[in-house]
Amino acid sequence: KGSFDWAETDLPVIVPEERGDGDWDPEDALFVPMRDSRERLIGVLSVDEPNGGVRPSEADLDALVAVAAYAARAVESAELVAQEAQRRRGLELLLEVSAKLTSTLSTEEILNAVCVAIRDALGFGLVVIELADPSTDRYVPAASVGLPPDGDVQLDVPIEALEGLFDPALEVEGCTLLTREDALARIAA
């Protein structure tokens, strides 16, 4: 009571009439953290206006905390199941592409299949594979998905310039993640 001014929020708030001593205060609300198995906050369970109009007992609060913990673990479990299903589907797609690599497809067909598999398996909206073209000294898009028909992703820099993107100090799991500005600065584009 009195620790939060509900009038200061943009939320619609209904404050019921005051009740007697020991009763639920109309300005109170309970917020119970929902934490996953690594103690990360993944949600909040909030309750207000108990039916009996009285403050919950310690046993009631213990039960509420237990329910919030159970709900958090259920959410975490459901998310893990969904992630595992997505991972399995991704592996299936990658296996399909792997099988195509040994068939008699052209390089263009193989690269397009790789782009589609990456999009579908890993959830990227834009996938582009560029290959070095020594005759122009540029990387040229060879396959893509998600690129508009008039989209041009080719950087007008020499092949050697792109080596500046791949600094081992920036590598995470074999990938380099840079902001657009950092990437352009590293290749002087």
N, CA, C and O atoms as a DFTB+ gen file, in Angstrom:
756 C
 N C O
     1  1       0.840      -1.186       0.000
     2  2       0.000       0.000       0.000
     3  2       0.876       1.237       0.000
     4  3       1.814       1.354       0.789
     5  1       0.560       2.147      -0.887
     6  2       1.245       3.421      -0.930
     7  2       2.616       3.395      -1.562
     8  3       3.251       4.444      -1.672
     9  1       3.109       2.223      -1.989
    10  2       4.453       2.167      -2.564
    11  2       4.447       2.398      -4.073
    12  3       5.506       2.537      -4.684
    13  1       3.287       2.438      -4.662
    14  2       3.189       2.659      -6.107
    15  2       1.989       3.547      -6.388
    16  3       0.897       3.310      -5.872
    17  1       2.194       4.564      -7.203
    18  2       1.110       5.482      -7.535
    19  2       0.493       5.054      -8.864
    20  3       1.022       5.349      -9.935
    21  1      -0.637       4.353      -8.772
    22  2      -1.300       3.846      -9.969
    23  2      -1.753       4.962     -10.889
    24  3      -1.897       4.738     -12.091
    25  1      -1.981       6.149     -10.368
    26  2      -2.427       7.279     -11.192
    27  2      -1.333       7.752     -12.138
    28  3      -1.612       8.450     -13.113
    29  1      -0.076       7.372     -11.852
    30  2       1.043       7.804     -12.690
    31  2       1.231       6.940     -13.936
    32  3       2.097       7.236     -14.758
    33  1       0.444       5.886     -14.091
    34  2       0.594       5.000     -15.252
    35  2      -0.380       5.405     -16.346
    36  3      -1.338       6.142     -16.113
    37  1      -0.113       4.912     -17.527
    38  2      -1.028       5.121     -18.652
    39  2      -2.043       3.991     -18.738
    40  3      -2.880       3.968     -19.640
    41  1      -1.967       3.055     -17.800
    42  2      -2.855       1.903     -17.818
    43  2      -4.211       2.266     -17.228
    44  3      -4.291       3.099     -16.326
    45  1      -5.279       1.647     -17.729
    46  2      -6.581       1.867     -17.088
    47  2      -6.581       1.146     -15.736
    48  3      -6.295      -0.049     -15.663
    49  1      -6.899       1.867     -14.689
    50  2      -6.844       1.314     -13.343
    51  2      -8.156       1.598     -12.634
    52  3      -8.669       2.716     -12.662
    53  1      -8.690       0.562     -11.996
    54  2      -9.883       0.729     -11.164
    55  2      -9.460       0.455      -9.734
    56  3      -9.014      -0.649      -9.421
    57  1      -9.595       1.437      -8.870
    58  2      -9.221       1.257      -7.474
    59  2     -10.505       1.080      -6.675
    60  3     -11.289       2.021      -6.545
    61  1     -10.731      -0.144      -6.128
    62  2     -11.951      -0.372      -5.357
    63  2     -11.905       0.360      -4.014
    64  3     -10.877       0.904      -3.611
    65  1     -13.021       0.352      -3.359
    66  2     -13.110       1.045      -2.069
    67  2     -12.203       0.373      -1.049
    68  3     -11.933      -0.826      -1.123
    69  1     -11.728       1.193      -0.073
    70  2     -10.895       0.679       1.014
    71  2     -11.688      -0.314       1.838
    72  3     -12.906      -0.196       1.978
    73  1     -10.976      -1.300       2.384
    74  2     -11.604      -2.300       3.234
    75  2     -11.013      -2.205       4.630
    76  3     -10.167      -1.353       4.901
    77  1     -11.454      -3.067       5.495
    78  2     -10.996      -3.041       6.881
    79  2      -9.590      -3.565       7.048
    80  3      -8.971      -4.055       6.103
    81  1      -9.086      -3.451       8.289
    82  2      -7.742      -3.896       8.626
    83  2      -7.632      -5.408       8.420
    84  3      -8.522      -6.156       8.826
    85  1      -6.539      -5.859       7.790
    86  2      -6.358      -7.275       7.517
    87  2      -6.949      -7.717       6.195
    88  3      -6.678      -8.819       5.717
    89  1      -7.754      -6.855       5.612
    90  2      -8.328      -7.164       4.306
    91  2      -7.332      -6.776       3.212
    92  3      -6.354      -6.067       3.448
    93  1      -7.616      -7.261       2.028
    94  2      -6.803      -6.907       0.857
    95  2      -6.924      -5.414       0.605
    96  3      -8.026      -4.869       0.543
    97  1      -5.779      -4.758       0.460
    98  2      -5.818      -3.323       0.180
    99  2      -6.067      -3.133      -1.309
   100  3      -5.428      -3.796      -2.126
   101  1      -6.970      -2.254      -1.675
   102  2      -7.325      -2.092      -3.089
   103  2      -6.171      -1.599      -3.966
   104  3      -6.233      -1.722      -5.189
   105  1      -5.126      -1.047      -3.358
   106  2      -4.006      -0.581      -4.167
   107  2      -2.895      -1.619      -4.278
   108  3      -1.877      -1.366      -4.922
   109  1      -3.077      -2.773      -3.665
   110  2      -2.063      -3.818      -3.707
   111  2      -2.266      -4.746      -4.903
   112  3      -3.370      -4.890      -5.428
   113  1      -1.185      -5.356      -5.304
   114  2      -1.202      -6.418      -6.308
   115  2       0.015      -7.287      -6.032
   116  3       1.030      -6.795      -5.539
   117  1      -0.076      -8.553      -6.340
   118  2       1.052      -9.463      -6.161
   119  2       1.656      -9.777      -7.526
   120  3       0.943     -10.064      -8.488
   121  1       2.973      -9.717      -7.587
   122  2       3.706     -10.060      -8.805
   123  2       4.708     -11.151      -8.442
   124  3       5.561     -10.957      -7.576
   125  1       4.603     -12.287      -9.101
   126  2       5.471     -13.420      -8.810
   127  2       6.352     -13.668     -10.034
   128  3       5.840     -13.870     -11.135
   129  1       7.669     -13.653      -9.846
   130  2       8.547     -13.908     -10.998
   131  2       8.434     -15.351     -11.460
   132  3       8.298     -16.270     -10.653
   133  1       8.493     -15.529     -12.757
   134  2       8.539     -16.861     -13.352
   135  2       9.946     -17.010     -13.935
   136  3      10.312     -16.332     -14.895
   137  1      10.725     -17.914     -13.333
   138  2      12.119     -18.085     -13.734
   139  2      12.337     -19.477     -14.318
   140  3      11.761     -20.464     -13.860
   141  1      13.191     -19.525     -15.347
   142  2      13.497     -20.824     -15.945
   143  2      14.530     -21.561     -15.100
   144  3      14.902     -21.093     -14.024
   145  1      14.987     -22.689     -15.574
   146  2      15.911     -23.520     -14.800
   147  2      17.266     -22.850     -14.595
   148  3      18.038     -23.265     -13.731
   149  1      17.558     -21.824     -15.377
   150  2      18.805     -21.073     -15.201
   151  2      18.579     -19.767     -14.443
   152  3      19.445     -18.892     -14.407
   153  1      17.394     -19.654     -13.837
   154  2      17.020     -18.499     -13.023
   155  2      16.849     -17.206     -13.833
   156  3      16.908     -16.113     -13.268
   157  1      16.639     -17.323     -15.147
   158  2      16.349     -16.143     -15.967
   159  2      14.863     -15.835     -15.870
   160  3      14.032     -16.743     -15.894
   161  1      14.533     -14.570     -15.763
   162  2      13.131     -14.149     -15.708
   163  2      12.510     -14.325     -17.090
   164  3      12.937     -13.692     -18.056
   165  1      11.490     -15.195     -17.179
   166  2      10.847     -15.432     -18.476
   167  2       9.390     -14.984     -18.470
   168  3       8.723     -15.018     -19.504
   169  1       8.900     -14.566     -17.313
   170  2       7.514     -14.114     -17.244
   171  2       7.185     -13.620     -15.846
   172  3       7.988     -13.721     -14.918
   173  1       5.993     -13.089     -15.728
   174  2       5.509     -12.586     -14.442
   175  2       4.070     -13.028     -14.290
   176  3       3.252     -12.844     -15.191
   177  1       3.768     -13.609     -13.148
   178  2       2.402     -13.977     -12.796
   179  2       1.903     -12.893     -11.851
   180  3       2.527     -12.632     -10.823
   181  1       0.794     -12.265     -12.187
   182  2       0.272     -11.218     -11.306
   183  2      -1.161     -11.555     -10.913
   184  3      -1.945     -12.063     -11.715
   185  1      -1.480     -11.257      -9.655
   186  2      -2.824     -11.492      -9.135
   187  2      -3.275     -10.264      -8.356
   188  3      -2.461      -9.505      -7.830
   189  1      -4.579     -10.089      -8.296
   190  2      -5.151      -8.953      -7.586
   191  2      -6.600      -9.286      -7.257
   192  3      -7.181     -10.206      -7.832
   193  1      -7.169      -8.541      -6.342
   194  2      -8.572      -8.641      -5.958
   195  2      -8.987     -10.067      -5.602
   196  3      -9.761     -10.679      -6.337
   197  1      -8.486     -10.608      -4.487
   198  2      -8.890     -11.956      -4.088
   199  2     -10.388     -12.027      -3.819
   200  3     -10.984     -11.079      -3.308
   201  1     -10.993     -13.168      -4.171
   202  2     -12.446     -13.320      -4.031
   203  2     -12.945     -13.055      -2.625
   204  3     -13.982     -12.418      -2.439
   205  1     -12.206     -13.545      -1.626
   206  2     -12.652     -13.353      -0.247
   207  2     -12.387     -11.956       0.277
   208  3     -12.877     -11.596       1.347
   209  1     -11.623     -11.162      -0.456
   210  2     -11.323      -9.807      -0.025
   211  2     -10.296      -9.716       1.080
   212  3     -10.096      -8.640       1.643
   213  1      -9.634     -10.822       1.408
   214  2      -8.627     -10.801       2.468
   215  2      -7.253     -11.080       1.879
   216  3      -7.114     -11.656       0.800
   217  1      -6.248     -10.652       2.626
   218  2      -4.884     -10.918       2.196
   219  2      -4.634     -12.416       2.188
   220  3      -5.156     -13.133       3.043
   221  1      -3.836     -12.906       1.225
   222  2      -3.540     -14.338       1.212
   223  2      -2.655     -14.716       2.396
   224  3      -1.841     -13.918       2.862
   225  1      -2.827     -15.927       2.866
   226  2      -2.003     -16.438       3.969
   227  2      -0.622     -16.812       3.430
   228  3      -0.400     -16.824       2.219
   229  1       0.296     -17.115       4.338
   230  2       1.627     -17.556       3.910
   231  2       1.523     -18.835       3.086
   232  3       2.261     -19.010       2.116
   233  1       0.622     -19.719       3.460
   234  2       0.431     -20.958       2.696
   235  2      -0.078     -20.642       1.297
   236  3       0.346     -21.264       0.323
   237  1      -0.995     -19.666       1.196
   238  2      -1.501     -19.259      -0.122
   239  2      -0.368     -18.685      -0.975
   240  3      -0.268     -18.979      -2.166
   241  1       0.482     -17.864      -0.354
   242  2       1.605     -17.269      -1.082
   243  2       2.594     -18.353      -1.527
   244  3       3.107     -18.316      -2.645
   245  1       2.853     -19.318      -0.635
   246  2       3.728     -20.431      -1.012
   247  2       3.156     -21.190      -2.210
   248  3       3.887     -21.567      -3.125
   249  1       1.852     -21.404      -2.190
   250  2       1.203     -22.106      -3.301
   251  2       1.304     -21.287      -4.584
   252  3       1.533     -21.839      -5.660
   253  1       1.133     -19.975      -4.471
   254  2       1.224     -19.103      -5.641
   255  2       2.632     -19.148      -6.238
   256  3       2.796     -19.221      -7.456
   257  1       3.635     -19.105      -5.379
   258  2       5.022     -19.187      -5.843
   259  2       5.270     -20.540      -6.518
   260  3       5.934     -20.603      -7.553
   261  1       4.745     -21.609      -5.941
   262  2       4.920     -22.949      -6.524
   263  2       4.248     -23.040      -7.893
   264  3       4.804     -23.619      -8.827
   265  1       3.048     -22.465      -8.006
   266  2       2.341     -22.477      -9.290
   267  2       3.127     -21.680     -10.336
   268  3       3.233     -22.108     -11.486
   269  1       3.677     -20.524      -9.945
   270  2       4.469     -19.714     -10.876
   271  2       5.709     -20.483     -11.337
   272  3       6.071     -20.446     -12.513
   273  1       6.353     -21.178     -10.399
   274  2       7.539     -21.971     -10.755
   275  2       7.163     -23.102     -11.708
   276  3       7.871     -23.359     -12.681
   277  1       6.059     -23.769     -11.428
   278  2       5.597     -24.846     -12.296
   279  2       5.253     -24.303     -13.689
   280  3       5.610     -24.903     -14.703
   281  1       4.560     -23.167     -13.725
   282  2       4.204     -22.562     -15.018
   283  2       5.452     -22.179     -15.800
   284  3       5.508     -22.364     -17.016
   285  1       6.450     -21.648     -15.105
   286  2       7.695     -21.260     -15.779
   287  2       8.380     -22.474     -16.388
   288  3       8.863     -22.420     -17.519
   289  1       8.420     -23.577     -15.631
   290  2       9.063     -24.788     -16.144
   291  2       8.261     -25.368     -17.300
   292  3       8.835     -25.919     -18.239
   293  1       6.939     -25.247     -17.239
   294  2       6.107     -25.734     -18.341
   295  2       6.368     -24.920     -19.606
   296  3       6.468     -25.479     -20.699
   297  1       6.479     -23.595     -19.457
   298  2       6.781     -22.727     -20.606
   299  2       8.155     -23.088     -21.158
   300  3       8.325     -23.233     -22.369
   301  1       9.136     -23.232     -20.266
   302  2      10.487     -23.576     -20.701
   303  2      10.500     -24.917     -21.425
   304  3      11.151     -25.063     -22.459
   305  1       9.792     -25.881     -20.888
   306  2       9.729     -27.206     -21.503
   307  2       9.096     -27.134     -22.892
   308  3       9.591     -27.744     -23.840
   309  1       8.003     -26.386     -23.005
   310  2       7.337     -26.247     -24.310
   311  2       8.262     -25.563     -25.312
   312  3       8.301     -25.940     -26.483
   313  1       9.001     -24.566     -24.855
   314  2       9.937     -23.881     -25.756
   315  2      11.051     -24.821     -26.193
   316  3      11.456     -24.803     -27.356
   317  1      11.552     -25.643     -25.275
   318  2      12.601     -26.601     -25.623
   319  2      12.106     -27.631     -26.635
   320  3      12.832     -28.003     -27.557
   321  1      10.874     -28.087     -26.459
   322  2      10.292     -29.043     -27.411
   323  2      10.181     -28.397     -28.791
   324  3      10.501     -29.024     -29.801
   325  1       9.725     -27.137     -28.832
   326  2       9.596     -26.439     -30.116
   327  2      10.965     -26.226     -30.761
   328  3      11.114     -26.393     -31.972
   329  1      11.958     -25.861     -29.962
   330  2      13.303     -25.666     -30.493
   331  2      13.878     -26.977     -31.030
   332  3      14.516     -27.002     -32.082
   333  1      13.644     -28.057     -30.299
   334  2      14.143     -29.360     -30.743
   335  2      13.476     -29.782     -32.050
   336  3      14.126     -30.332     -32.939
   337  1      12.170     -29.520     -32.159
   338  2      11.464     -29.850     -33.405
   339  2      12.024     -29.027     -34.563
   340  3      12.202     -29.538     -35.669
   341  1      12.300     -27.756     -34.302
   342  2      12.868     -26.904     -35.353
   343  2      14.275     -27.381     -35.716
   344  3      14.643     -27.398     -36.891
   345  1      15.057     -27.767     -34.711
   346  2      16.409     -28.254     -34.974
   347  2      16.367     -29.533     -35.802
   348  3      17.141     -29.701     -36.744
   349  1      15.441     -30.446     -35.435
   350  2      15.306     -31.692     -36.204
   351  2      14.920     -31.393     -37.644
   352  3      15.479     -31.968     -38.577
   353  1      13.956     -30.485     -37.821
   354  2      13.528     -30.116     -39.176
   355  2      14.691     -29.505     -39.944
   356  3      14.878     -29.785     -41.128
   357  1      15.469     -28.670     -39.267
   358  2      16.645     -28.078     -39.907
   359  2      17.646     -29.123     -40.345
   360  3      18.203     -29.041     -41.439
   361  1      17.876     -30.108     -39.486
   362  2      18.801     -31.187     -39.847
   363  2      18.279     -31.986     -41.031
   364  3      19.045     -32.379     -41.912
   365  1      16.963     -32.225     -41.047
   366  2      16.384     -32.943     -42.183
   367  2      16.605     -32.162     -43.477
   368  3      16.968     -32.735     -44.504
   369  1      16.381     -30.845     -43.415
   370  2      16.586     -30.022     -44.608
   371  2      18.047     -30.040     -45.044
   372  3      18.353     -30.144     -46.232
   373  1      18.942     -29.938     -44.067
   374  2      20.361     -29.949     -44.419
   375  2      20.790     -31.294     -44.984
   376  3      21.644     -31.352     -45.869
   377  1      20.203     -32.379     -44.480
   378  2      20.494     -33.693     -45.046
   379  2      19.990     -33.803     -46.479
   380  3      20.647     -34.400     -47.332
   381  1      18.821     -33.222     -46.737
   382  2      18.294     -33.216     -48.106
   383  2      19.262     -32.502     -49.041
   384  3      19.547     -32.979     -50.140
   385  1      19.768     -31.349     -48.590
   386  2      20.722     -30.603     -49.415
   387  2      22.003     -31.409     -49.585
   388  3      22.568     -31.465     -50.676
   389  1      22.451     -32.024     -48.514
   390  2      23.663     -32.838     -48.586
   391  2      23.499     -33.952     -49.610
   392  3      24.429     -34.240     -50.364
   393  1      22.327     -34.579     -49.647
   394  2      22.068     -35.643     -50.621
   395  2      22.099     -35.092     -52.042
   396  3      22.556     -35.768     -52.964
   397  1      21.613     -33.866     -52.219
   398  2      21.627     -33.259     -53.555
   399  2      23.034     -32.942     -54.025
   400  3      23.308     -32.941     -55.225
   401  1      23.930     -32.672     -53.077
   402  2      25.295     -32.315     -53.458
   403  2      25.988     -33.455     -54.181
   404  3      26.895     -33.227     -54.982
   405  1      25.571     -34.667     -53.905
   406  2      26.210     -35.810     -54.562
   407  2      25.509     -36.187     -55.858
   408  3      25.969     -37.072     -56.580
   409  1      24.398     -35.522     -56.155
   410  2      23.702     -35.832     -57.404
   411  2      24.302     -35.011     -58.539
   412  3      25.333     -34.361     -58.368
   413  1      23.670     -35.045     -59.663
   414  2      24.228     -34.395     -60.853
   415  2      23.657     -32.990     -61.059
   416  3      23.442     -32.567     -62.195
   417  1      23.416     -32.276     -59.976
   418  2      22.912     -30.910     -60.104
   419  2      24.028     -29.971     -60.534
   420  3      25.210     -30.235     -60.311
   421  1      23.624     -28.870     -61.155
   422  2      24.596     -27.838     -61.521
   423  2      24.996     -27.067     -60.268
   424  3      24.333     -27.152     -59.235
   425  1      26.084     -26.318     -60.373
   426  2      26.543     -25.499     -59.244
   427  2      25.449     -24.527     -58.823
   428  3      25.217     -24.336     -57.629
   429  1      24.780     -23.915     -59.783
   430  2      23.708     -22.953     -59.473
   431  2      22.569     -23.633     -58.712
   432  3      22.051     -23.078     -57.743
   433  1      22.179     -24.828     -59.147
   434  2      21.104     -25.552     -58.464
   435  2      21.509     -25.936     -57.042
   436  3      20.705     -25.847     -56.114
   437  1      22.744     -26.357     -56.883
   438  2      23.230     -26.737     -55.551
   439  2      23.238     -25.517     -54.632
   440  3      22.775     -25.595     -53.494
   441  1      23.761     -24.393     -55.118
   442  2      23.826     -23.193     -54.277
   443  2      22.433     -22.666     -53.940
   444  3      22.199     -22.193     -52.828
   445  1      21.515     -22.747     -54.892
   446  2      20.129     -22.335     -54.593
   447  2      19.515     -23.247     -53.535
   448  3      18.808     -22.779     -52.642
   449  1      19.785     -24.548     -53.633
   450  2      19.273     -25.490     -52.635
   451  2      19.863     -25.192     -51.257
   452  3      19.163     -25.298     -50.249
   453  1      21.131     -24.824     -51.204
   454  2      21.773     -24.461     -49.933
   455  2      21.105     -23.217     -49.348
   456  3      20.824     -23.177     -48.151
   457  1      20.849     -22.207     -50.171
   458  2      20.195     -20.978     -49.692
   459  2      18.806     -21.277     -49.130
   460  3      18.445     -20.783     -48.062
   461  1      18.034     -22.081     -49.847
   462  2      16.685     -22.434     -49.391
   463  2      16.758     -23.215     -48.080
   464  3      15.967     -22.975     -47.168
   465  1      17.702     -24.143     -47.987
   466  2      17.837     -24.945     -46.767
   467  2      18.217     -24.069     -45.576
   468  3      17.701     -24.265     -44.476
   469  1      19.099     -23.123     -45.781
   470  2      19.493     -22.222     -44.696
   471  2      18.303     -21.373     -44.266
   472  3      18.059     -21.194     -43.073
   473  1      17.575     -20.859     -45.230
   474  2      16.379     -20.064     -44.900
   475  2      15.389     -20.888     -44.088
   476  3      14.909     -20.448     -43.043
   477  1      15.090     -22.081     -44.574
   478  2      14.076     -22.905     -43.921
   479  2      14.559     -23.505     -42.605
   480  3      13.797     -23.580     -41.641
   481  1      15.815     -23.931     -42.561
   482  2      16.323     -24.600     -41.366
   483  2      16.685     -23.629     -40.255
   484  3      16.468     -23.918     -39.079
   485  1      17.234     -22.484     -40.620
   486  2      17.736     -21.562     -39.607
   487  2      16.901     -20.292     -39.469
   488  3      17.122     -19.500     -38.553
   489  1      15.941     -20.093     -40.375
   490  2      15.005     -18.991     -40.222
   491  2      15.499     -17.623     -40.660
   492  3      15.015     -16.610     -40.155
   493  1      16.442     -17.565     -41.579
   494  2      16.887     -16.269     -42.085
   495  2      16.017     -15.844     -43.264
   496  3      15.692     -16.661     -44.126
   497  1      15.641     -14.571     -43.303
   498  2      14.808     -14.069     -44.382
   499  2      15.592     -13.776     -45.648
   500  3      15.022     -13.769     -46.739
   501  1      16.870     -13.536     -45.523
   502  2      17.721     -13.221     -46.671
   503  2      18.978     -14.074     -46.579
   504  3      19.683     -14.053     -45.570
   505  1      19.248     -14.817     -47.632
   506  2      20.454     -15.645     -47.715
   507  2      21.066     -15.404     -49.090
   508  3      20.384     -15.521     -50.108
   509  1      22.335     -15.073     -49.115
   510  2      23.037     -14.833     -50.382
   511  2      24.373     -15.554     -50.343
   512  3      25.094     -15.491     -49.348
   513  1      24.697     -16.232     -51.422
   514  2      26.025     -16.831     -51.591
   515  2      26.698     -16.076     -52.723
   516  3      26.174     -15.991     -53.833
   517  1      27.870     -15.530     -52.422
   518  2      28.648     -14.823     -53.434
   519  2      29.930     -15.601     -53.691
   520  3      30.554     -16.108     -52.759
   521  1      30.313     -15.693     -54.935
   522  2      31.532     -16.384     -55.318
   523  2      32.506     -15.398     -55.947
   524  3      32.110     -14.445     -56.617
   525  1      33.788     -15.651     -55.714
   526  2      34.828     -14.793     -56.286
   527  2      34.885     -14.973     -57.797
   528  3      34.904     -16.095     -58.303
   529  1      34.913     -13.848     -58.507
   530  2      35.048     -13.860     -59.965
   531  2      36.375     -13.170     -60.298
   532  3      36.441     -11.941     -60.341
   533  1      37.434     -13.958     -60.533
   534  2      38.754     -13.362     -60.778
   535  2      38.781     -12.434     -61.993
   536  3      39.595     -11.512     -62.042
   537  1      37.911     -12.664     -62.966
   538  2      37.939     -11.824     -64.163
   539  2      37.499     -10.391     -63.870
   540  3      37.925      -9.460     -64.554
   541  1      36.645     -10.207     -62.856
   542  2      36.196      -8.846     -62.492
   543  2      36.802      -8.389     -61.167
   544  3      36.630      -7.237     -60.769
   545  1      37.512      -9.291     -60.482
   546  2      38.085      -9.037     -59.160
   547  2      37.003      -8.585     -58.167
   548  3      37.208      -7.671     -57.369
   549  1      35.858      -9.250     -58.246
   550  2      34.729      -8.951     -57.350
   551  2      34.067     -10.264     -56.929
   552  3      34.188     -11.285     -57.605
   553  1      33.357     -10.208     -55.786
   554  2      32.457     -11.303     -55.423
   555  2      31.141     -11.029     -56.120
   556  3      30.647      -9.902     -56.117
   557  1      30.571     -12.076     -56.724
   558  2      29.342     -11.942     -57.497
   559  2      28.282     -12.863     -56.885
   560  3      28.558     -14.035     -56.629
   561  1      27.063     -12.339     -56.648
   562  2      26.002     -13.201     -56.123
   563  2      25.747     -14.371     -57.071
   564  3      25.494     -14.179     -58.260
   565  1      25.817     -15.583     -56.526
   566  2      25.611     -16.779     -57.337
   567  2      24.273     -17.441     -57.029
   568  3      23.731     -18.166     -57.864
   569  1      23.733     -17.194     -55.822
   570  2      22.444     -17.765     -55.432
   571  2      21.909     -16.952     -54.258
   572  3      22.671     -16.387     -53.474
   573  1      20.578     -16.908     -54.156
   574  2      19.987     -16.171     -53.041
   575  2      18.530     -16.566     -52.866
   576  3      17.889     -17.097     -53.773
   577  1      18.026     -16.286     -51.655
   578  2      16.590     -16.324     -51.386
   579  2      16.280     -15.084     -50.560
   580  3      17.087     -14.643     -49.742
   581  1      15.094     -14.533     -50.791
   582  2      14.673     -13.357     -50.047
   583  2      15.148     -12.048     -50.620
   584  3      14.840     -10.988     -50.076
   585  1      15.885     -12.097     -51.696
   586  2      16.399     -10.881     -52.316
   587  2      15.388     -10.397     -53.350
   588  3      14.970     -11.174     -54.209
   589  1      14.984      -9.118     -53.284
   590  2      14.046      -8.626     -54.304
   591  2      14.660      -8.769     -55.703
   592  3      15.883      -8.747     -55.849
   593  1      13.809      -8.915     -56.735
   594  2      14.333      -9.113     -58.092
   595  2      15.325      -8.033     -58.519
   596  3      16.273      -8.316     -59.250
   597  1      15.110      -6.801     -58.066
   598  2      16.018      -5.721     -58.446
   599  2      17.071      -5.461     -57.370
   600  3      17.814      -4.483     -57.448
   601  1      17.133      -6.342     -56.360
   602  2      18.074      -6.161     -55.250
   603  2      19.498      -6.429     -55.685
   604  3      19.779      -7.434     -56.338
   605  1      20.394      -5.529     -55.324
   606  2      21.799      -5.688     -55.663
   607  2      22.597      -5.692     -54.370
   608  3      22.653      -4.685     -53.664
   609  1      23.216      -6.827     -54.061
   610  2      23.990      -6.929     -52.833
   611  2      25.490      -6.900     -53.093
   612  3      26.291      -6.954     -52.159
   613  1      25.861      -6.817     -54.350
   614  2      27.288      -6.864     -54.679
   615  2      27.982      -5.595     -54.199
   616  3      27.541      -4.482     -54.483
   617  1      29.071      -5.784     -53.469
   618  2      29.892      -4.656     -53.039
   619  2      30.938      -4.381     -54.101
   620  3      31.566      -5.304     -54.621
   621  1      31.119      -3.141     -54.414
   622  2      32.082      -2.779     -55.444
   623  2      33.464      -2.599     -54.818
   624  3      34.020      -1.502     -54.783
   625  1      33.998      -3.729     -54.322
   626  2      35.348      -3.730     -53.746
   627  2      36.078      -4.954     -54.275
   628  3      35.447      -5.955     -54.615
   629  1      37.388      -4.883     -54.345
   630  2      38.158      -6.036     -54.828
   631  2      37.977      -7.252     -53.922
   632  3      37.618      -7.134     -52.751
   633  1      38.235      -8.416     -54.499
   634  2      38.101      -9.674     -53.765
   635  2      38.891      -9.629     -52.458
   636  3      38.386     -10.030     -51.409
   637  1      40.101      -9.151     -52.522
   638  2      40.964      -9.130     -51.341
   639  2      40.395      -8.244     -50.225
   640  3      40.673      -8.486     -49.050
   641  1      39.610      -7.230     -50.570
   642  2      39.081      -6.305     -49.557
   643  2      38.174      -7.012     -48.551
   644  3      38.134      -6.624     -47.383
   645  1      37.445      -8.045     -48.985
   646  2      36.532      -8.724     -48.068
   647  2      37.262      -9.512     -46.985
   648  3      36.656      -9.879     -45.978
   649  1      38.544      -9.774     -47.173
   650  2      39.318     -10.446     -46.125
   651  2      39.294      -9.632     -44.830
   652  3      39.420     -10.195     -43.742
   653  1      39.132      -8.297     -44.943
   654  2      39.090      -7.432     -43.765
   655  2      37.907      -7.697     -42.851
   656  3      37.910      -7.269     -41.697
   657  1      36.883      -8.403     -43.354
   658  2      35.718      -8.729     -42.526
   659  2      35.993      -9.866     -41.550
   660  3      35.371      -9.953     -40.492
   661  1      36.919     -10.722     -41.911
   662  2      37.094     -11.968     -41.179
   663  2      38.277     -11.907     -40.221
   664  3      39.278     -12.602     -40.392
   665  1      38.135     -11.062     -39.214
   666  2      39.130     -10.909     -38.166
   667  2      38.894     -11.993     -37.122
   668  3      37.814     -12.042     -36.533
   669  1      39.879     -12.869     -36.872
   670  2      39.691     -13.942     -35.887
   671  2      39.255     -13.433     -34.507
   672  3      38.581     -14.153     -33.770
   673  1      39.626     -12.221     -34.161
   674  2      39.244     -11.664     -32.857
   675  2      37.736     -11.435     -32.758
   676  3      37.194     -11.363     -31.655
   677  1      37.057     -11.321     -33.895
   678  2      35.613     -11.067     -33.916
   679  2      34.812     -12.345     -34.144
   680  3      33.581     -12.310     -34.174
   681  1      35.492     -13.451     -34.302
   682  2      34.823     -14.693     -34.663
   683  2      34.109     -15.330     -33.478
   684  3      34.655     -15.426     -32.379
   685  1      32.878     -15.761     -33.727
   686  2      32.083     -16.491     -32.744
   687  2      31.515     -17.708     -33.458
   688  3      30.733     -17.571     -34.399
   689  1      31.909     -18.903     -33.011
   690  2      31.418     -20.148     -33.606
   691  2      31.615     -20.181     -35.123
   692  3      30.769     -20.713     -35.842
   693  1      32.715     -19.622     -35.613
   694  2      33.005     -19.662     -37.040
   695  2      32.338     -18.565     -37.847
   696  3      32.456     -18.544     -39.072
   697  1      31.638     -17.649     -37.183
   698  2      30.943     -16.565     -37.870
   699  2      31.476     -15.219     -37.383
   700  3      32.007     -15.108     -36.278
   701  1      31.326     -14.206     -38.224
   702  2      31.680     -12.852     -37.837
   703  2      30.416     -12.017     -37.873
   704  3      29.709     -11.989     -38.880
   705  1      30.131     -11.332     -36.763
   706  2      28.956     -10.473     -36.679
   707  2      29.426      -9.042     -36.524
   708  3      30.083      -8.693     -35.544
   709  1      29.083      -8.214     -37.504
   710  2      29.472      -6.805     -37.491
   711  2      28.266      -5.936     -37.813
   712  3      27.337      -6.377     -38.490
   713  1      28.285      -4.707     -37.331
   714  2      27.274      -3.747     -37.779
   715  2      27.595      -3.388     -39.217
   716  3      28.719      -3.580     -39.682
   717  1      26.620      -2.876     -39.900
   718  2      26.836      -2.451     -41.291
   719  2      27.973      -1.438     -41.371
   720  3      28.832      -1.514     -42.249
   721  1      27.961      -0.489     -40.434
   722  2      28.977       0.564     -40.433
   723  2      30.379      -0.013     -40.235
   724  3      31.319       0.373     -40.931
   725  1      30.515      -0.953     -39.267
   726  2      31.814      -1.574     -39.030
   727  2      32.279      -2.365     -40.245
   728  3      33.448      -2.303     -40.625
   729  1      31.362      -3.104     -40.850
   730  2      31.722      -3.909     -42.020
   731  2      32.201      -3.011     -43.159
   732  3      33.229      -3.281     -43.779
   733  1      31.452      -1.948     -43.429
   734  2      31.847      -1.050     -44.532
   735  2      33.166      -0.359     -44.244
   736  3      33.962      -0.143     -45.158
   737  1      33.413      -0.008     -42.984
   738  2      34.687       0.616     -42.627
   739  2      35.838      -0.350     -42.826
   740  3      36.909       0.048     -43.283
   741  1      35.630      -1.628     -42.486
   742  2      36.709      -2.626     -42.607
   743  2      37.092      -2.903     -44.053
   744  3      38.228      -3.285     -44.330
   745  1      36.155      -2.715     -44.977
   746  2      36.481      -2.986     -46.391
   747  2      36.620      -1.692     -47.187
   748  3      36.779      -1.716     -48.407
   749  1      36.559      -0.578     -46.493
   750  2      36.720       0.750     -47.116
   751  2      35.725       0.952     -48.252
   752  3      36.080       1.419     -49.335
   753  1      34.460       0.587     -47.981
   754  2      33.418       0.781     -48.998
   755  2      32.485       1.886     -48.544
   756  3      31.532       2.217     -49.249
